[in-house]
Amino acid sequence: MSQRLFNRNFTMVLIGQLISLFGNSILRFALSLYVLDITGSATIFGSITAIAIIPTIVLSPFGGLISDRVNRRNIMVVLDFTTSALVLGFGIFLTEKNAISLIAIMLILLSIIQACYTPSVNSSVPLLETEENLIKANAVVNQATMLANLIGPVLGGVLYGFFGAMPIVWVSGICFFASAILEIFIHIPFEPPAKKSNILYIIKNDFKDSIRYILKEQPSIYKITVIMAVYNFFIVSIVTIGMPYMIRTILKLSSELYGTAEGLMAGAGIAGGVISGLIANKLKTSKLYLLLVFSGMSIIPIGCVFLFGFSPMICYIIITACIMVLQLFITLFSIFVLSATQRKTPNHLLGKVTAYIMTMTMCAQPLGQAIYGILFDYFSNSLYLLLIITAIIAALIGVISKKVFLEFDNPGTSENWR
């Protein structure tokens, strides 16, 4: 008899995640839009975005180590309470004079917290679900993320347009506090590891175990991680830097329209989660490279609208539609790769391996965001060149990765680790 997907603890994790992610989504939306609006510079916007993500990249491995050695429920509760306090403090001290520096500091602090929070949540899913339900569970968690990212920007765009950034800050702080309260009542299975006196010894051995597993036991995981890192350099930069810059600065459209575009992109992510659940046992890992090819090619029409000089609203519609298609493919890709990796990874390494994979896939992201911030300013009068070249490179990365995904699909075992 199969176990039901929505058991009590998984449902509570899901609801807590939804509330917390909504707070995070609406806050990041408001802060990013505020920076772009007062500077009008993709270079400054890209630089702040790039700097803010570095702590997540550097500290995620340590977050993974912590998540395997501390009760994951406790990590989530403490970090949500901490985030709530930081956000409310940020709202109190924010002024027009210190806005840019304070926003940069706030985004860095959120990045540090995320480095510990994300590995704890991701590595909890296999502990709350059977292997049979793992892909569906990851899809549902992904849908919760996308739902928060759908509602957050849409509501954020409306609030920002009418009231500015401050009401969004207060709403965000309340969300983190509510999520922490809910998470107190969650039970996540946890077996304390054997204690050793030297913390450096623990970190050293955990690091060696995780890296040896990724490089030696499952080298295909490492190869796919490198491919994803290179891919993120281009695709994440186009979405996080390019979309707001094109809509707000180049097309000069409203915050409500930008928020709607962000929400529709998240809606496409939800659709990707639904589809992944429906085809959980039908899409082979060896075919995942096609998703990278298709997502890369979806950028070409965006370049074409700037090449042929369509009206701002036509440009907006095509940009939004193409980003939705891109998000759909990337969501499918992420869910299937994550689930396949989790199935290959033993429980005592889940947090660490998840964190290292996340760190490696994100390592090129800040460099890409900083460079693309400069490139968007430089190519502001010929964006079509930048967009079409990026699309071709991204699609070629997908084609080149075909052999790696064929290798990943071969039966692999990790029994010697269990």
C-alpha angles and dihedrals in degrees: 000000000000119000116243116255099224102059118163099265096042090049092051092048088050094050092045090050092049093053094044094045091048089055090047093046097049092045096049090045092054095044094047093047091047092053093047093046097050095042104030087204125125088195094059091040092050093045094052091045091049095047091047094057097050095084090055090053096046098041102037093091089056089047088055092050090051093047091056093049104037129054104272092216090058092049091054094047095049094045094049091050089047093049091050091054093047093049094049090048090050090053092052096050100037115117133164092253096053097033100111096044093042092048090051091051092047093050090049091051091049088050092053091051092047090055089066099031102053098053089049093053096042094048091049095065097072089049092055099042139050119248087251090062098038100101091044091047092050089047091053092049089049090049090052089054091049093045090054089047089050098050096036100060095038093052090037092054091053094045092044092049094051105029109014127233103312101076088051090055092054093047090050094051091051091050093055091048093050091048092052092052092052094047091058088075097052122106117208117179110251133176113190110232121238108282121243124189098227115066091193088056090053093049092046094051095042089051092049092048093050096044092045090051093050097042103034110021098036108017090161088067089056093049093050090047091055091049090051091049092054091044092050090055088069108024101042090048092052091052103038098037104019103048098053091040093051095045100040105028106027101032093028094218126159129276088243091060092046090049090049091052090051090048093050090049089055089047088058088052090054089051088051090053092050092048092048089055092050094049097034094129098030107060111077120216089234089067097051092096088072089065089059091049093050094046091051093049091051089073094063096080089054089058090048095056090058092043093056096037102235122183118277094256093049089049090049093051094048094044091051094046093049094047088051091054090047091050092049093055095042091050092052090047095049095048095049095045092047093049093047091050093048091052090054095046125082118234097249090058099040098100095042096045092045090051094048092048091049090048094050094045090051098043095095094041101087091046089050092049093049093047094044090049088059092042094051090054092045095047095038090124095043105033091150091073094053094045098046094046090049091050093052093048092049092049091049090053087056092051093048091051094060094097093051093053091049088055092046091054092059113103109272129182136203099183092127087063097051 
